[in-house]
């Protein structure tokens, strides 16, 4: 059994032996109540492996998607392909001349995402 699981088992053993006082347990071990309750919800006394941390699966359930119109992204892509030596600021200025107003950081993120 790995040390991380043993540590969490000590939390729950202490919790049971001290009147099921979660706040006292948290203070004793120096952990946040949120952490304790998250693991308490996951804990199955008959299966200590339930306390294993799946470090491979920490990706958020939902990821933010870009709200930029596809036409705007295509304009940035077209300009960057035509003028690969242009800086982000030069691209922003050119887009503003066409009536497309984006921040430097937004244009940078588009360029980075498209690997241009």
MMTF fields as JSON, N, C-alpha, C and O atoms, coordinates in Angstrom:
{
  "mmtfVersion": "1.0.0",
  "mmtfProducer": "UNKNOWN",
  "numBonds": 463,
  "numAtoms": 464,
  "numGroups": 116,
  "numChains": 1,
  "numModels": 1,
  "chainsPerModel": [1],
  "groupsPerChain": [116],
  "chainIdList": ["A"],
  "bondAtomList": [4, 2, 8, 6, 12, 10, 16, 14, 20, 18, 24, 22, 28, 26, 32, 30, 36, 34, 40, 38, 44, 42, 48, 46, 52, 50, 56, 54, 60, 58, 64, 62, 68, 66, 72, 70, 76, 74, 80, 78, 84, 82, 88, 86, 92, 90, 96, 94, 100, 98, 104, 102, 108, 106, 112, 110, 116, 114, 120, 118, 124, 122, 128, 126, 132, 130, 136, 134, 140, 138, 144, 142, 148, 146, 152, 150, 156, 154, 160, 158, 164, 162, 168, 166, 172, 170, 176, 174, 180, 178, 184, 182, 188, 186, 192, 190, 196, 194, 200, 198, 204, 202, 208, 206, 212, 210, 216, 214, 220, 218, 224, 222, 228, 226, 232, 230, 236, 234, 240, 238, 244, 242, 248, 246, 252, 250, 256, 254, 260, 258, 264, 262, 268, 266, 272, 270, 276, 274, 280, 278, 284, 282, 288, 286, 292, 290, 296, 294, 300, 298, 304, 302, 308, 306, 312, 310, 316, 314, 320, 318, 324, 322, 328, 326, 332, 330, 336, 334, 340, 338, 344, 342, 348, 346, 352, 350, 356, 354, 360, 358, 364, 362, 368, 366, 372, 370, 376, 374, 380, 378, 384, 382, 388, 386, 392, 390, 396, 394, 400, 398, 404, 402, 408, 406, 412, 410, 416, 414, 420, 418, 424, 422, 428, 426, 432, 430, 436, 434, 440, 438, 444, 442, 448, 446, 452, 450, 456, 454, 460, 458],
  "bondOrderList": [1, 1, 1, 1, 1, 1, 1, 1, 1, 1, 1, 1, 1, 1, 1, 1, 1, 1, 1, 1, 1, 1, 1, 1, 1, 1, 1, 1, 1, 1, 1, 1, 1, 1, 1, 1, 1, 1, 1, 1, 1, 1, 1, 1, 1, 1, 1, 1, 1, 1, 1, 1, 1, 1, 1, 1, 1, 1, 1, 1, 1, 1, 1, 1, 1, 1, 1, 1, 1, 1, 1, 1, 1, 1, 1, 1, 1, 1, 1, 1, 1, 1, 1, 1, 1, 1, 1, 1, 1, 1, 1, 1, 1, 1, 1, 1, 1, 1, 1, 1, 1, 1, 1, 1, 1, 1, 1, 1, 1, 1, 1, 1, 1, 1, 1],
  "groupList": [{"groupName": "UNK", "atomNameList": ["N", "CA", "C", "O"], "elementList": ["N", "C", "C", "O"], "formalChargeList": [0, 0, 0, 0], "bondAtomList": [1, 0, 2, 1, 3, 2], "bondOrderList": [1, 1, 2], "singleLetterCode": "X", "chemCompType": "L-PEPTIDE LINKING"}],
  "groupTypeList": [0, 0, 0, 0, 0, 0, 0, 0, 0, 0, 0, 0, 0, 0, 0, 0, 0, 0, 0, 0, 0, 0, 0, 0, 0, 0, 0, 0, 0, 0, 0, 0, 0, 0, 0, 0, 0, 0, 0, 0, 0, 0, 0, 0, 0, 0, 0, 0, 0, 0, 0, 0, 0, 0, 0, 0, 0, 0, 0, 0, 0, 0, 0, 0, 0, 0, 0, 0, 0, 0, 0, 0, 0, 0, 0, 0, 0, 0, 0, 0, 0, 0, 0, 0, 0, 0, 0, 0, 0, 0, 0, 0, 0, 0, 0, 0, 0, 0, 0, 0, 0, 0, 0, 0, 0, 0, 0, 0, 0, 0, 0, 0, 0, 0, 0, 0],
  "groupIdList": [1, 2, 3, 4, 5, 6, 7, 8, 9, 10, 11, 12, 13, 14, 15, 16, 17, 18, 19, 20, 21, 22, 23, 24, 25, 26, 27, 28, 29, 30, 31, 32, 33, 34, 35, 36, 37, 38, 39, 40, 41, 42, 43, 44, 45, 46, 47, 48, 49, 50, 51, 52, 53, 54, 55, 56, 57, 58, 59, 60, 61, 62, 63, 64, 65, 66, 67, 68, 69, 70, 71, 72, 73, 74, 75, 76, 77, 78, 79, 80, 81, 82, 83, 84, 85, 86, 87, 88, 89, 90, 91, 92, 93, 94, 95, 96, 97, 98, 99, 100, 101, 102, 103, 104, 105, 106, 107, 108, 109, 110, 111, 112, 113, 114, 115, 116],
  "secStructList": [7, 7, 2, 2, 2, 2, 2, 2, 2, 2, 2, 2, 2, 2, 2, 2, 2, 6, 6, 6, 7, 2, 2, 2, 2, 2, 2, 2, 2, 6, 7, 7, 2, 2, 2, 2, 2, 2, 2, 2, 2, 2, 7, 5, 6, 6, 5, 4, 4, 4, 4, 7, 7, 7, 6, 6, 7, 7, 7, 7, 1, 1, 7, 7, 7, 7, 7, 1, 7, 2, 2, 2, 2, 2, 2, 2, 2, 2, 2, 2, 2, 2, 7, 6, 6, 7, 7, 2, 2, 2, 2, 2, 2, 2, 2, 2, 2, 6, 6, 7, 7, 7, 7, 2, 2, 2, 2, 2, 2, 2, 2, 2, 2, 6, 6, 7],
  "xCoordList": [0.854, 0.0, 0.899, 1.891, 0.564, 1.445, 1.275, 0.247, 2.29, 2.341, 1.189, 0.68, 0.783, -0.317, -1.618, -2.374, -1.874, -3.083, -3.0, -3.985, -1.82, -1.647, -1.912, -2.543, -1.426, -1.626, -3.122, -3.595, -3.855, -5.291, -6.032, -7.006, -5.579, -6.184, -5.993, -6.879, -4.823, -4.589, -5.582, -6.052, -5.902, -6.898, -8.204, -8.772, -8.677, -9.998, -9.994, -11.011, -8.863, -8.742, -8.819, -9.508, -8.112, -8.151, -9.566, -10.069, -10.196, -11.561, -12.527, -13.339, -12.441, -13.328, -13.04, -13.962, -11.747, -11.358, -11.559, -11.41, -11.889, -12.057, -13.452, -13.615, -14.437, -15.822, -16.297, -17.234, -15.668, -16.05, -16.081, -16.989, -15.075, -14.961, -14.033, -12.809, -14.638, -13.868, -12.968, -11.82, -13.464, -12.653, -11.429, -10.341, -11.604, -10.481, -9.451, -8.245, -9.936, -9.054, -8.266, -7.063, -8.938, -8.269, -7.191, -6.087, -7.511, -6.507, -5.331, -4.178, -5.621, -4.569, -3.584, -2.373, -4.102, -3.246, -2.838, -2.03, -3.385, -3.018, -3.54, -2.851, -4.757, -5.37, -6.628, -7.197, -7.045, -8.246, -9.492, -9.472, -10.573, -11.827, -12.31, -12.864, -12.098, -12.506, -11.798, -12.412, -10.499, -9.729, -10.245, -10.456, -10.447, -10.93, -12.274, -12.452, -13.212, -14.552, -14.544, -15.322, -13.674, -13.585, -13.142, -13.707, -12.115, -11.636, -12.612, -12.708, -13.332, -14.32, -15.444, -15.933, -15.835, -16.896, -16.429, -17.223, -15.157, -14.606, -14.248, -14.163, -14.043, -13.526, -14.529, -15.68, -14.069, -14.844, -14.044, -12.974, -14.541, -13.774, -13.375, -12.381, -14.129, -13.813, -12.825, -12.351, -12.517, -11.606, -10.621, -10.885, -9.492, -8.532, -8.009, -7.561, -8.064, -7.602, -8.465, -8.078, -9.629, -10.486, -9.824, -10.253, -8.776, -8.053, -6.874, -6.126, -6.698, -5.615, -5.965, -7.106, -4.964, -5.16, -4.807, -3.671, -5.773, -5.531, -4.948, -5.679, -3.624, -2.953, -2.977, -2.678, -3.329, -3.377, -4.659, -4.736, -5.664, -6.964, -7.364, -8.323, -6.648, -6.974, -7.496, -7.603, -7.811, -8.31, -9.708, -10.53, -9.981, -11.321, -12.384, -12.123, -13.565, -14.652, -15.088, -15.465, -15.034, -15.401, -14.255, -13.637, -13.984, -12.935, -13.574, -14.575, -12.981, -13.513, -13.234, -12.174, -14.184, -14.038, -13.922, -14.449, -13.23, -13.076, -14.425, -15.208, -14.683, -15.938, -15.731, -16.647, -14.523, -14.239, -14.912, -14.956, -15.436, -16.012, -14.923, -13.776, -15.291, -14.33, -13.757, -12.598, -14.567, -14.092, -12.94, -11.998, -13.007, -11.95, -10.662, -9.578, -10.784, -9.614, -8.992, -7.768, -9.821, -9.309, -8.568, -7.565, -9.062, -8.369, -6.975, -6.003, -6.891, -5.583, -4.672, -3.502, -5.202, -4.414, -3.932, -2.774, -4.819, -4.466, -3.353, -2.384, -3.495, -2.467, -1.126, -0.085, -1.145, 0.105, 0.776, 2.004, -0.022, 0.554, 1.131, 2.165, 0.471, 0.969, 2.234, 3.165, 2.256, 3.372, 3.909, 3.664, 4.628, 5.077, 6.047, 6.187, 6.706, 7.678, 7.022, 7.682, 5.744, 5.063, 4.928, 4.7, 5.076, 4.874, 3.373, 2.538, 3.069, 1.671, 1.078, -0.056, 1.837, 1.321, 1.031, 0.047, 1.875, 1.652, 0.394, -0.378, 0.194, -1.028, -2.264, -3.267, -2.19, -3.319, -3.636, -4.802, -2.606, -2.81, -3.46, -4.359, -3.008, -3.573, -5.032, -5.869, -5.327, -6.71, -7.604, -8.748, -7.082, -7.868, -8.186, -9.269, -7.257, -7.505, -8.634, -9.322, -8.821, -9.9, -11.193, -12.208, -11.159, -12.343, -12.5, -13.57, -11.453, -11.488, -10.64, -9.432, -11.277, -10.583, -10.367, -11.307, -9.097, -8.699, -7.508, -6.731, -7.37, -6.212, -4.989, -5.096, -3.833, -2.576, -2.579, -2.173, -3.048, -3.01, -3.951, -3.65, -5.073, -6.004, -5.385, -5.473, -4.76, -4.101, -2.962, -2.767, -2.214, -1.121, -1.644, -1.058, -2.753, -3.318, -3.781, -3.622, -4.355, -4.788, -3.571, -3.576, -2.539, -1.321, -0.69, -0.263, -0.639, -0.045, -0.865, -0.3, -2.186, -3.056, -2.944, -3.033, -2.748, -2.641, -1.217, -0.969, -0.275, 1.141, 1.698, 2.364, 1.409, 1.893, 3.176, 3.706],
  "yCoordList": [-1.176, 0.0, 1.237, 1.287, 2.194, 3.355, 4.334, 4.343, 5.14, 6.023, 7.033, 7.383, 7.495, 8.464, 7.862, 8.533, 6.613, 5.925, 5.727, 5.92, 5.341, 5.147, 6.444, 6.434, 7.555, 8.869, 9.174, 9.608, 8.949, 9.229, 8.265, 8.653, 7.014, 6.07, 6.541, 6.367, 7.142, 7.695, 8.821, 8.959, 9.628, 10.689, 10.079, 10.525, 9.055, 8.494, 7.682, 7.612, 7.071, 6.377, 7.391, 7.162, 8.504, 9.572, 10.136, 10.364, 10.357, 10.883, 9.978, 10.47, 8.667, 7.719, 7.646, 7.515, 7.73, 7.592, 8.868, 8.843, 9.964, 11.242, 11.819, 13.011, 10.962, 11.412, 11.895, 12.69, 11.429, 11.821, 13.341, 13.9, 13.993, 15.446, 15.826, 15.754, 16.226, 16.512, 17.733, 17.716, 18.778, 19.995, 19.733, 20.232, 18.952, 18.597, 17.779, 17.981, 16.86, 16.04, 16.922, 16.73, 17.875, 18.769, 19.591, 19.739, 20.129, 20.905, 20.039, 20.461, 18.83, 17.918, 17.579, 17.549, 17.326, 16.926, 18.096, 17.921, 19.285, 20.456, 20.399, 20.805, 19.896, 19.827, 20.694, 20.986, 21.092, 21.914, 21.034, 19.871, 21.592, 20.822, 20.376, 19.286, 21.225, 20.841, 19.566, 18.669, 19.495, 18.305, 17.092, 16.029, 17.258, 16.138, 15.626, 14.422, 16.531, 16.095, 15.492, 14.581, 15.99, 15.408, 13.943, 13.068, 13.69, 12.32, 11.468, 10.263, 12.057, 11.323, 10.811, 9.694, 11.643, 11.241, 10.069, 9.201, 10.062, 9.028, 7.741, 6.67, 7.846, 6.736, 5.609, 5.831, 4.402, 3.182, 2.356, 1.852, 2.201, 1.491, 0.063, -0.457, -0.561, -1.929, -1.986, -3.061, -0.825, -0.775, 0.385, 1.487, 0.161, 1.25, 1.859, 3.005, 1.104, 1.636, 2.795, 3.518, 2.981, 4.108, 5.444, 6.496, 5.393, 6.608, 6.898, 7.845, 6.106, 6.342, 7.553, 7.723, 8.391, 9.592, 9.265, 8.9, 9.395, 9.139, 10.402, 11.253, 10.517, 11.732, 11.86, 12.927, 10.783, 10.854, 11.524, 11.954, 11.618, 12.109, 13.361, 13.337, 14.432, 15.685, 16.747, 17.92, 16.342, 17.286, 17.751, 16.942, 19.041, 19.532, 18.855, 18.475, 18.716, 18.073, 18.912, 18.377, 20.229, 21.108, 22.072, 22.594, 22.298, 23.215, 24.406, 24.271, 25.57, 26.771, 26.714, 26.266, 27.164, 27.237, 28.707, 29.597, 28.932, 30.285, 30.82, 30.101, 32.087, 32.702, 33.593, 34.287, 33.562, 34.376, 33.78, 32.56, 34.647, 34.13, 33.476, 33.922, 32.431, 31.714, 32.635, 32.493, 33.576, 34.499, 35.36, 35.647, 35.77, 36.575, 35.761, 36.261, 34.526, 33.653, 33.44, 33.436, 33.265, 33.084, 34.325, 34.214, 35.521, 36.759, 36.826, 37.181, 36.483, 36.486, 35.464, 35.747, 34.285, 33.228, 33.666, 33.448, 34.282, 34.735, 35.779, 35.7, 36.759, 37.797, 37.216, 37.578, 36.326, 35.753, 34.877, 34.83, 34.185, 33.381, 34.262, 33.932, 35.376, 36.309, 37.022, 37.219, 37.41, 38.181, 37.503, 37.982, 36.406, 35.66, 36.437, 36.124, 37.433, 38.202, 39.299, 39.897, 39.566, 40.626, 40.25, 39.095, 41.263, 41.07, 41.047, 41.329, 40.712, 40.687, 42.093, 42.258, 43.095, 44.48, 44.92, 45.616, 44.523, 44.869, 44.168, 44.749, 42.93, 42.215, 42.912, 43.062, 43.34, 44.03, 45.319, 45.624, 46.074, 47.339, 47.08, 47.814, 46.047, 45.708, 45.275, 45.636, 44.499, 44.072, 45.263, 45.323, 46.217, 47.412, 48.21, 48.784, 48.256, 48.959, 48.298, 48.954, 47.003, 46.264, 46.292, 45.74, 46.939, 47.039, 45.91, 45.752, 45.126, 44.041, 44.469, 44.665, 44.613, 45.112, 43.981, 43.489, 43.585, 42.531, 43.023, 43.857, 42.508, 42.871, 42.1, 41.091, 42.606, 41.935, 40.496, 39.57, 40.323, 38.985, 38.018, 36.829, 38.51, 37.645, 37.189, 36.016, 38.119, 37.762, 36.781, 35.824, 37.026, 36.114, 34.705, 33.729, 34.592, 33.264, 32.554, 31.341, 33.32, 32.726, 32.2, 31.069, 33.024, 32.636, 31.405, 30.476, 31.416, 30.29, 29.021, 27.953, 29.124, 27.961, 27.36, 26.143, 28.213, 27.744, 27.362, 26.941, 27.505, 27.193, 27.945, 27.37, 29.229, 30.034, 30.761, 31.478],
  "zCoordList": [0.0, 0.0, 0.0, 0.727, -0.783, -0.901, 0.272, 0.948, 0.491, 1.67, 1.679, 2.744, 0.516, 0.414, 0.948, 1.651, 0.618, 1.102, 2.614, 3.326, 3.101, 4.548, 5.31, 6.367, 4.765, 5.409, 5.518, 6.569, 4.444, 4.458, 5.384, 6.029, 5.455, 6.392, 7.841, 8.678, 8.129, 9.475, 9.771, 10.901, 8.743, 8.932, 9.42, 10.416, 8.711, 9.014, 10.308, 10.998, 10.641, 11.921, 13.066, 14.06, 12.92, 13.922, 14.035, 15.135, 12.89, 12.816, 13.594, 14.377, 13.383, 14.063, 15.564, 16.369, 15.941, 17.353, 18.162, 19.383, 17.523, 18.223, 18.012, 17.754, 18.126, 18.091, 16.737, 16.655, 15.683, 14.305, 14.15, 13.535, 14.718, 14.655, 13.498, 13.612, 12.396, 11.184, 11.357, 10.913, 11.986, 12.15, 13.019, 12.732, 14.078, 14.948, 14.17, 14.316, 13.349, 12.513, 11.542, 11.36, 10.927, 9.975, 10.664, 10.141, 11.843, 12.586, 12.991, 12.897, 13.44, 13.898, 12.773, 12.993, 11.579, 10.456, 9.564, 8.652, 9.812, 9.018, 7.593, 6.656, 7.43, 6.101, 6.097, 7.148, 4.923, 4.834, 4.943, 4.541, 5.486, 5.555, 4.172, 4.027, 3.154, 1.799, 1.362, 0.784, 1.642, 1.286, 2.046, 1.463, 3.35, 4.167, 3.662, 3.477, 3.44, 3.022, 1.616, 1.332, 0.736, -0.606, -0.505, -1.16, 0.332, 0.489, 1.298, 1.062, 2.236, 3.03, 2.127, 2.292, 1.181, 0.259, -0.625, -0.99, -0.953, -1.818, -1.058, -1.659, 0.235, 1.044, 1.224, 1.599, 0.949, 1.197, 2.203, 1.86, 3.461, 4.493, 4.112, 4.621, 3.237, 2.828, 1.669, 1.301, 1.098, -0.044, 0.134, -0.348, 0.817, 1.035, -0.268, -0.282, -1.347, -2.636, -3.112, -4.03, -2.496, -2.874, -2.527, -2.999, -1.699, -1.321, -2.239, -1.999, -3.275, -4.232, -5.079, -5.508, -5.311, -6.124, -7.561, -7.861, -8.443, -9.864, -10.481, -10.987, -10.433, -10.902, -12.416, -12.952, -13.113, -14.573, -15.051, -16.202, -14.188, -14.631, -13.86, -13.089, -14.061, -13.383, -14.347, -13.991, -15.534, -16.517, -16.116, -15.684, -16.256, -15.927, -16.795, -17.936, -16.242, -16.99, -18.181, -19.224, -18.02, -19.123, -19.392, -18.465, -20.652, -21.056, -21.753, -22.457, -21.545, -22.191, -23.686, -24.123, -24.437, -25.89, -26.295, -25.628, -27.387, -27.899, -28.375, -28.996, -28.075, -28.509, -29.73, -30.171, -30.264, -31.447, -32.675, -32.838, -33.54, -34.786, -35.645, -35.654, -36.354, -37.203, -38.279, -38.667, -38.759, -39.8, -39.276, -40.015, -38.022, -37.423, -37.309, -37.607, -36.883, -36.767, -38.137, -38.268, -39.159, -40.528, -41.014, -41.719, -40.636, -41.033, -40.413, -41.08, -39.144, -38.473, -39.141, -39.401, -39.417, -40.054, -41.434, -41.788, -42.21, -43.566, -43.512, -44.267, -42.611, -42.488, -42.055, -42.604, -41.081, -40.57, -41.629, -41.706, -42.443, -43.525, -44.628, -45.209, -44.918, -45.939, -45.486, -46.268, -44.205, -43.652, -42.378, -41.271, -42.536, -41.359, -40.466, -39.284, -41.021, -40.233, -39.389, -38.539, -39.609, -38.864, -37.388, -37.028, -36.567, -35.131, -34.823, -35.682, -33.609, -33.169, -33.272, -33.721, -32.859, -32.914, -34.331, -34.577, -35.266, -36.67, -37.185, -37.948, -36.769, -37.154, -36.593, -37.291, -35.328, -34.693, -35.437, -35.688, -35.787, -36.508, -37.869, -38.28, -38.557, -39.862, -39.735, -40.562, -38.695, -38.465, -38.14, -38.59, -37.353, -37.022, -38.271, -38.377, -39.219, -40.48, -41.263, -42.046, -41.049, -41.709, -40.886, -41.31, -39.704, -38.869, -37.861, -37.274, -37.655, -36.679, -35.491, -35.619, -34.336, -33.155, -32.152, -31.527, -32.017, -31.08, -30.27, -30.736, -29.066, -28.247, -28.734, -29.431, -28.346, -28.696, -28.179, -28.882, -26.925, -26.335, -27.054, -27.161, -27.54, -28.271, -29.58, -29.943, -30.286, -31.55, -31.28, -32.029, -30.209, -29.852, -29.591, -30.059, -28.841, -28.547, -29.825, -29.959, -30.764, -32.033, -32.798, -33.283, -32.9, -33.622, -32.973, -33.658, -31.649, -30.929, -31.131, -31.368, -31.04, -31.194, -32.595, -32.758, -33.607, -34.99, -35.368, -36.497, -34.431, -34.675, -35.887, -36.748, -35.925, -37.056, -36.738, -37.587]
}
